[in-house]
Amino acid sequence: MLSLILLLQQTPELPILPVRTEVVAPKRNPTFNKGGTAKKRVQGGNPRTVGGILMFDGAMDGNRQVDPQIAVGGGYVLHGTNSGLLIYDKKGNYVDGVPQKEFADGIDPKLFFDVNNRFFGFDLWVYWDAEKIKPVNLSFSETDNPTKAWNTYSVSASKGVDGGGIGYSRKWVGYSFPGGDERTFIMKSADVKAGKPATVYHFAGSLGSPVLNQDRNDDLFFVELTREDIIIRRVSEGKDGVPVVSSVVRKPHDFKYFGSPPQATLQGTTVRLSSGDRNPKNLIIQGNSLWFSQAVNVDGRAGVQWNQFKLDGTKVQSGVISHPSHYYMQTTVAVNKRNDLLLGFQESGSDMFVSARASYRFGNDPLGTTRSLLNFMEGIAAPPDGGAWGDYSSSCVDGDNMLDLWTVQTYGNEKGRGSTVIAKVVMDSKMRDRK
């Protein structure tokens, strides 16, 4: 009886409605490079095949907090960092690039390609504006060709701080961020793709981390992790087309590890680097399952914990990737339509520099297991001042075939700064037979 009373106390009255709305008109760029008038940024390229995997350079001009992102679709690779946006073709050839200022400016990009509505989106957060509006600038392409027209919506987040996340479904785009009384807002996908003035629906508090919904599903999902539970909130279309929280499920997650990851060691220096966050940096719905990974404390070192849950909060499987002396940092996941999984992360230790890594599994592999490490790029030097080493990496499915898996990871270049490498992993018989 007591447990039932506690459950009822934890369950909010549904549906949960937005607390306010506003209409935001976008600023349109007729093309990615503003018809050739935008400042040009040339970075990366140099495609090569190593061990059967296509790799090419992404941004090479980062400091330590590169914050690399990637989204793939329409025959293109869109790549973002704290220094700007870049476009490549899927063979790894440079196409175009601009700094963030061409998209109303900001830092901490998060990128996606909506596989159902077939458009790109990303956010940039500004905290230094004189008006103290601290806008979140959300930009969306009108087609699946990122070189063509874009629309940027500036939404006020006056009490916000960095660390926001973006997600989508077939019907909605959602954004959550730390700071203030209203920390989640939602917009209609059809409006932002068309570049129309869009209604922004603000919710009290935070609904959690927004999820990238690859299934053909109108509902938008948000996930919150506590020390004991996983909380999954579903947003549906309510009366008059308004988004409402239609269900909330809460269940024990039974994670083996949940402690924050310790700072990583590094060869040739006493400085230590941040390893990431036990809160996942991207979450994906694929095949009616929720997938994500976390950087967690595994026996005193940072390791990768990955998870698959049903949408009712029931755990399907979890796995851990760790090393007896090295640190695995900044993890993200990509999942394809066969439930094959790619786990991107970086590796560091007292006998090595920050290096770009991944692991993988096929959808029919034994539950909780992954295969060998993929070594994309070895670190060359240590940063001179240590501290933060990015906040995340990025991994995604190819939005054109829903099979190939991509990741962008950071490594220490010859100056100890963050350079990036982009890798395409084709989940075929060669990968299955790989030793």
Summary of the structure (lengths in Angstrom):
residues: 435
radius of gyration: 20.5
end to end distance: 54.0
largest distance: 67.9
contacts: 1627
relative contact order: 0.14
helix: 7%
strand: 48%
